[in-house]
């Protein structure tokens, strides 16, 4: 039975989708079956893995039209990596879910079946704390929180932690924090090192040892529809996400 991990931070531009794409690919390259669910209406995980945003079924259909996860799945370029794509129709799901029955449990109910077929299911959440993110957190075993090494790093993280606590209280008491991931790290700047200290104080022992550096190749890869492990496997970015995958696998005792 697969572990479900949401990748979430309502602050945009923190490397959330970059992390979703590349850690999914890195875990899959170690012969683990991985499903990446693109739950962000922008659909950057979909295009970043080389898929068009016009598939017959998408994440929207899982949440709104009672379509099974298996009917949305597309095979990635990397063996063992599948994706549930999305498109802009998902933006309307926030409104349509408001009056829906069991609105917080739509995704969880569908993933109960899907998780038997995967070692890991990763959910790329939208940069907001609306009903789509709530569905993802309700369905998940844990949350991976990307935090960029910039001045306002902790801005918004407090709100996400409050949301996680509320989800634990009302919808999913077993939800845990997989870890905080420091992204866009630049060892040359004093600020990056100060942020690392601050995040380690805030999250204590729940910060990944792996730090994701600022890396031009990481920024380029999505425009070619590839994870960094295919686009430039020898880059610093690729090696960092490989280390992160090893940390996650070790923590969850797989391979």
N, C-alpha and C positions, 0 to 999 in steps of 0.2 A: 504494500500500500504506500503510495507516494506521499511525500511531504509537500505541503502547500506553503509557499513563501510569497508574501506581498512585498513589493519594492515600492516604498511610499515616502513622500515628503511633499506637503502641499506648496512648498516654495519651489518655483520653477528654476531651471538652469542649474541644477545641482548634480547633473550626471545620472539622473534616475533611469532614463531610457537607455543610455549608453551602458549602464550597469546591467540592466535587464537583458539586453541583447548579448552582451559579451560574457556575462557569467553563465547564462543559459548555454551558450555555445561551448564554453570551457568545460562545463559539467558534462555536456553531451559527448565531448571528445574523449572523455574518460569512460565511455561505454555505458553511461547512464541514460535511460530514456527520460527525456525532458519535454514538457509542454510549456511554451511561453504564451500566456494570454495577454493580448494587447487590449487593456481596458482604458486606454487614454484616447479620447476622441480625435486627437491630433494624428494618431496612427503612425507615429514615428518608428515604433518597433516593427510595424508591418512593413513599411518601406525600407527601413534599415536592414531588414533581412531579405530584401529583394522581391517583395510581394506587392502586387497592385492592390489598391484600396477599393476594389470593385467585385470582391468575391460574392458568391451567391448568399452565403450565410456568414455571419460575423458575431462578435461579442454582443452586439445589440440584440441579435436574434435569441441568444441564450437568455438574456435578461428580460426581454419583452415578449418574444414570440414562442417561448417554451421549446425552442430547438435544442436538441442534445448537443453536447460539446463535440462528440465524435463527428457530427455532420458539418462542423465548421473547420475541422483540422486540415491544415496543409503541411506537406512535408518540406522541411528546410533543406538547404544545400549541405548541411552537416548531418551525417548519419546520427540517428537517435534524437534529433531535434525537430519537433513539430511546433507549429504556431497556430493559434486561434487569432485570425486577423481582425482588424476593425476599420471603420471609416467614419466620416463625420455624422452619420445617422446616430451614432452613439451619444452625441451631444444632446439629442432630444430625449434620451433615456432618463436623464435626471428629472425631467418634468413628468414623463410618463410613469415613472416609478412612484411618484408622490402618493397616488391613490391606489396603487396596486396591492393586491393581497400578498401577505408574507414578503413585503418589499425588500427587507433586509436579508432574506434567506434565498433569494432567487439563484444566485451564483453557487452558494453552498450546496443547495439541493442537486444541482447539475453536476458539481464536481465530486459528489459522493460516488457516482458511477465512474467518472473519468479517472479518479486517482488510483484505481486498481490497475490501470494500464501504464502508469508512469512511476519513475523513481522520484522525480521532482516536478512540481507544477509551480511556475513562477508567474506572478501577476504584475504587469507594469501598470501601476495606478495612475490616474490623472493627477495633475498638480492642484488638487482641491480636496476638501474633506466632505464632499457631498455623498449622495446615495450610492454612486458607483464605488467609491472608495470604501464606504461602509459595507457594501456587499463583499468586496474583496477581503476586508479584515475579518468579517464574520465567517468567511469560508476558509481562512488561513490558519495554519499552525503557528506561524511566526511572521515577524515584520523585519525586513532589512531596510535600514534608514540611511540613504546617502546624504552626507553632509559636506558641502564644499568648503575648502580652506580659504574663506573670505571673511570680510569684516562682520557681516551680519549672519554668520554661520548658524548661530543658535536661534535666530529669529524664525519663529514658526515651529521649531522642533517641540517647544513646550506645548503648543496647541495639539500637535500630533500625539504627544504622549498622553494628554488629557483625553483625546479621542480613543486611543488604545485602551485607556482605563475604563472609559464608558462602554466600549465594546465588550471588554471582559465582564463588566458588571451585568449587562443586559442581554448580550447575544452569544458570546464565545468566551467562556471563563478560562479556557486553556490557551488563549492567545499569548505568545511570548515575544520578546525582542530577540531576533536572530543576531542582531548586532548593528552598530553604527559603522558606516564605511566612509572614511575620509577620502574625498575626491578633489581633483584639480590642485593637487599639492605641488608647490614649487619650493624646493629646498633652499633656493637662493634668497627667499624673502623671510624677513623676521616675522611678518604677519602670519604666514603659513604655519610656522613653528609655534606661534602663540595660540593659534586656533587648535592645533593638535593637542596642546596642553589643556586648553579649555574643554574640548570635547571629551578628553580622557577623564577629567574631573567630573563632568556632567554624567557620563554614562558608566564611569568606573570600569568594571571588568567586562563590559559589553561592547567594546570597540574592537573591530578586526585588527589583527597585526598588519595585514596588507593595507597599503595606502596607494591610491590611484593617482599617478602623477599627471600634470598637464602634459598632453602629448598630441602633437599635430596629427599624427597618423590615426589616433582615435577619433578625431574630429572629421577626418576625411572618409573613413571607412563607410559610414551610412550612405553617403552619396553614390557609392558603388554597390549598395545593397548587400554588403558583406559584414560579418562580425570581424573584429580585428584579427582573430586567429587565422582567418583566410586572407585578409587584405595584406597584413604585414605581421606574420607570426613571430618575427624576431624583434619587433618594436618593444619599447618599455611598457607601452599600454597592454600589449598582448601578454607579456610575461607577468604583469601585475594581476590581470584577471585570471590567469592560470593559477597564480598563488592563492587568489581569493577562492577559486573553485576548490582547491586542495583543502583550504581551511574549512569551508562549508562541508565538504565530504568527510573530513576527519571528525568534525563536530557531530555529524549525523551518522558516522560509522558506516560509510558506504565506500567500497573500493579503496 
